[in-house]
Amino acid sequence: MKNKDSLYLMFFTSAVLICFLILGSSAALASSEQNASQNDSLTSNEFPYPRGTAPAYGMMGWETGTQFLEDNATLVHFGWKTSITPQQFVDNINRGKELGISKYLVATSGPQMASESFWKSVKDMGVTDNDFYGVYFPDEEGSPSTLITMRTAMKKYFPNAVAGDYLGDMANIDDEEFIPGLDVCYFTTYTKFHPERPHAWVYGNLIANAPDWKKAGRTVYVTTEAFGQAIKVNASDPDLDTEQKVADRHQSQIVMGILGGAQGVFSYAYKYAADTPNYAGWADFKPKYEQVWPWIMNDDRTLLTTNVTSGTRNITSDPGGTISAVTAYIFTDVDGRKLVASSSMLDFTEADCTANNATITGVPNGTYDVLWENRTVAVTDGTIKDTWQPYEYHFYQLKANDAGNK
């Protein structure tokens, strides 16, 4: 009997042990799956964005151009037509795949896209919305109702495709009227085409219009259109007479987009005015953009007070109104890290080639790494003092081991 009891006890102990092992294995598996899910989630927030959300950078593409491939753009506008057939649309998608544009493709458009039959024909050819990222609707479309009709027709057959368009300055129509027709709006920089517009006009355009779009759940891009195909570099436009100045202007406009709240960049700089030095642009700035992308993505930014003590003090950046010649924001990412982003709002001629000395107030105390400049700034009184050349920008990242107290 005693042996029998011992045998029962051994079986019972073994059963309990097996249960613990099963439960432990299940818990470990669940934990592993949870960690994998968290890793996937973290990965999905890295640069660039995955399919189905807004990629960080795009580039205007032409059927014969390959610069967007060399610059590793994540969003491409492929082609340029005022009319298009379903077959041509599918051909654009296939052409993009041949060129290796697998993640994102914005195919060109025409008025036929307002018809449901157009999208049904595309779908009937075997296309799904996994085959293309979205559609660049008719360029600078002036009719909100046209965009709304096109987007509605597209979404019926391709609900995950993204509708985007470049709207220019929307001078005669309230920008909110366009919102139901687009998922992504590309706000232009368009300054050298219009000499009466200051360099900071792109920033003014964003701060005047972008909040409406974001509130509606839309994505806002800045479109760098910096170099002017319609004008010629001459004595009255000396700020584009060297490659360095062209590069400075291009990068400065991207920074103005960041300050203005843009969530991505769409480049339109493929052709240049006569005698304008060629500059690819994105390739040089891309590593910097990737580094500050976590702050851009979180979209938590606050305007800081700046006091310009030398040089031009302010500028009228219609439609944004009068702004400081040096403008700065403090950004916070999802981990609470602080980044102060600042820029001269003046171009080479507007600043009369003169630098600005300025102070930025209201920043947390601590030690800041000045990104890409191999220097640090110590803040003890909530103030950053620095110098900004025309086009110049400074990004100050608060060191992680600083408390960041004011």
N, C-alpha and C positions, 0 to 999 in steps of 0.2 A: 504494500500500500504506500509505504514511504517512497519507494522507487517510482511508483505510479504518480504520486504527488509531485515528485521532483521532475518527472517527465512533462507533466502538465505545466509546471512552472517554467520549464525551459521553452516549451512551445509558446506560452503566453509572452514571455520576455522577447522571444524572437519576433513574434507578431508585432509587438509594440515597437521594436527596433525598426522593423521593415516600414511601419507606418511613419515613423519619424524620418526615415530615409526618403520615403516618397514625398512627404510634406516638404522636407528640406530641399529635395530636388525640384519640386514644383515652385517653391519660393525662389530658389536660385534662378530657375528658368524665367519666372515672372520678372525677377529683378533684372535679369539679363535683357529680357524683352523691353522692360521699361527703360533701361539704360540705352539700349539700341534706339528706342523711340526718341529719347532725349537727344541722343547723338544726331539722329535724323533731323530733329527739330533745330538743333544748333547748326547743322550743316545747311539747312534751308535758309538760315539767316545770314549765311556768309555771302561774300561777293563772288560772282553775281547772283542775282535772285534766280530761283528755279522757275520752271515753266508754270504759267498760271498767275504769276505776279509780275510786277514791273521790274525789268532788269535795270541795272544801274547806269548803263551807258549804251547809247545807240549811235548809228552813223548812217547818213544818207548814202545810198548806193545807186549806181547806175549799171545798166546791163553790161557795159564794157569795162567797168571799174573794179579794181580788186583791192583798193587801199583799205577798205573795211576789213578785209581778211588779214592783211598785214598788221592792222592795229587791234585785232582780236575783239572787234565790237560784239556786243551781246544782243544787239537789236539792229536790224538792217532794214532800211526802206529800199526794196529792190525794184527798180524800174520807175518809169515816169510816163504815164499816158493820160490823155484826157478822155479816153474811152477804152473799154476792155470787154472781151468776151469771156464766158466761163472757161473755154479752152485756154485762152491766154493767161488767165489767172492760174490755172493748174500748171501751165508751162513755167510761169514764174516760180511757183513752189518747187517744181522739179529742178529748175535751173539753180535755185538756191541750194538745193541738196547736192547738186553736182559740184558746186563751189565749196561745199563743206559747211554751209550755214545750217547747222542742224538744230541748234537750241532755239533761236528766235528768228522769225522772218516776218517782216511787214511787207505785204505785197501791195503793189500800186492799184489804183482804183479809177473808176469812171462812173458816170451817172447811171449806168445799167445796174449798179449795185443796190439801187433803191428798190429793185424788183425782187420779190421772193423767188420768182422763177429762176433768176440768176443763181441764187445760192442753192436751190434745189438741184440745178444742173451740175454745179460743182460737186455737191454731195453724191449725186448719181454717178459721178466719175470715180467714186471710191475714196474721195478725200475726207478725212476727219479733222477735227480741230486740234489733233495732236500733230498734224502735218505742217501747221503754220501757227505762228504766234498770234498774229492779228492782222489788221488791215489799216494802212494809211489812207484815209478817205481823201476826197478831192482837195487838193492843196488850197489853203486859204478859203475854204468854203464860207460864203457869206450868209448862207441861209440855215439857221438852226433847224428848221423843219426838214430840210434835205438830209442833214446828218442824223436826225432822229429816225427818219424813215429807213435810212441805210442800216443803222445799227439794229433797229428792230427786226428788219428782214434777215440780217446776218445771224443774229442771236437765235432766231427760230431754228436754224439748221446747224449752227456752230455756237452753242451757248458759252463755250469757254474761250472763244476768240476775243481779242482785244481790239476795240475801235479807237484809233488815234488820229489826230489831225493837227496841223500847224495853222493857227488862226490869225497870225499877224498881230495887229494892235487892237482889233475889235473896236475900232474908233466909233462906229455908228450904231452899234448894237450892244445892249447889256450883256456882259460875258456870261451871266447866269443862264441866259436863254440857250446857250450851247451845251450846257452840262448834261442834259438827258441824252444827247447824241454821241457822247464820247466817254471812254474809260480813261484815256490818257490825253492830256492837252500839252502841246509843245509851245511854250511861250518864247517868242523870238528875242534876239538881241538887236537885230536890224538897226544898227546905228550909222554905219558908214554909207549905207544907201541913202540915209536921211541926215545930212550934216547938221540940221537944226536940232537933232536929238543928241543929248549929251551921252557920254560913255555909260553913265550909270542908269540910262533909261531902262535897261533890262531889269535891274533891281527894282526900279519904281513900278514897272509893269507887273512884276511878281507880287510885290507887297500890296498892290492895289487889287489884284484879281485872284491870286492863288488861294486865299482863305476860303472863298466861296466853293472852289472845287474840292478842296480837302474836306470841308464840312459835309459835302455830298458823297464822300467816299471815293473821289476820283484821284488819279495820280497826276502830278505836275512835273513837267520837264522844263529845263532851259534849253533853248536851241541856239547854239553858237553859230552866228552868221556874220562873222566879224570882218571880212576882208574886202568885200565889195567887188562884184563882177561888173558893175556898170560904171565905175569911175576909174581914174588913172592916178597913180601916185604922182604928186607934183609938189611944188614949193608950198602950197597952202595945206598940204596934208602930209607933213614930214613924219608923222608918228607911225607910218607904215613903210619907211624907206630902208629898213634893215630887217633881216630875218629875226633878230633878237626882239625887236619891237613888235613884230607880228606875233611872235611866240608869247611875249608878255601880254599882249592884248587878248589873245585867245584864252590863256590861262586865267587872266583877270576876270573875263566874262564868266568862266565856269565858277570862279570863287564868288562872284556877285550872285550867281544862281544859287549857290549854297547859302549865302547870307539871306537871300530873298525867300528861301524855303523850298527851292526846287528839290525834287526827289530823284532826279536823274538828269542825264545830259544827252542831247541829240545833236550831232554835229552836221553842219551843212557846208563845211569849208572844203570844197573840192576844186573850185575854180577861183581864180584870183584876178583882181584888176591888173591891167597892163602895168608891168614893171614892179608889181608887188612880189617880194621874195617868197618863194614857196616854203610852206611849213606844214608838216603833217599834224602837229598839235597833240592829238590824244596820246600817242605813244609815250611821250615824255611825261605827261601829267598823270597818266593812268595809275602808277604806283602810289602817288600821293592821294589820289581820289579813293583808292582802295583802303588806304590807311585811315581816312576819316569817315569812311562809309558807315561804320556803326553809329556815329553821331547823326549823320544825315538820315539814316534809316529810322532812328528813333523819333526824329522830328520834334524834339523838345528843345526849343531855342528861345532866348529872351534878349531883346535889344538892350545894349548897354549904353551908358552915357559917355560920349567922347568930347574932348575939348581940344580943338586944333589951335596950337599956339604960334604957328608960323606957316607961311604959304597961303594958298586959297583956303578960306575957312569953310565954305559950304557950296552946294551946287543944287540947281533946280533939276530934279530928275523926273520931270513929268512922265507918266501920271502919278508918280509917287510923292510929289511935292518937294519941298526943300529939305535936303539931308546934309549931314555933316560930311566934309570932304574925306574924313576917315570914319568908317562905320564898323561897328563891332557887335557881335552876338556871343552869348555864352550858351554852349550846347551841353546837354547831359545825355549820356547813353543809358542803356537799360541797366547797366551795373553801377550807375551813379557817378561815373567818371566825368570830369569837367574838361571842356575844350573851349577856349576863347578864340573865335575866328574873326579876323579883321582884314580890311582891305582899303587901300586908297580908292576913292570913287572917281578919280580923275584920270584922263588919258594924258598923253605926252603934251599935247597942245593946250588942253584945258588948264593944266597945271603950270603952263609956261615953263616947262622943264624943271620946276622947282619942287623940292621935297617938302612934305609936311612933317612937322613935329607935333605930336599929340599925346594926350593921356586918355586912358580908358579907366573909368571908375566903376566900382561896384563888383569887383571880381574877388573871389575867395583868396585869402592869404595862403602863401605857400610857395614852393619852388616849381617853376614851369619849364618844361622842355619846349624850346621853340623849334617846331618840327621842320626838318630839312635844312636847318641853318647852323647846326652844330654849336648851339649856345643855350644858356638857361637864363631865366629872369626870376629874381626873388621879389615876392610881393609881401610887404609887411603892413601896408596901409590901405589895402583894397584898390591899389592903383597900378596900372601898367603904363610906363612911359617909353615911347619908342619913336622911330622915324620911318616914314613911308614914302618911297619914291613913287612917281606916277606908275600906275598899274600894279604896284607892289602889294603883297599880302603877307600877313604873319599869322600862324596858327600856334597858340600856346596851350600845351597840354599839362594840366596839373599832375605832378608826380603822385603815384598811387599811395605812397606812404605818408603823404601830407593830409592833415585833417580837413583842410579846405575851409577853415573858419574865417569869417570876416573880422 
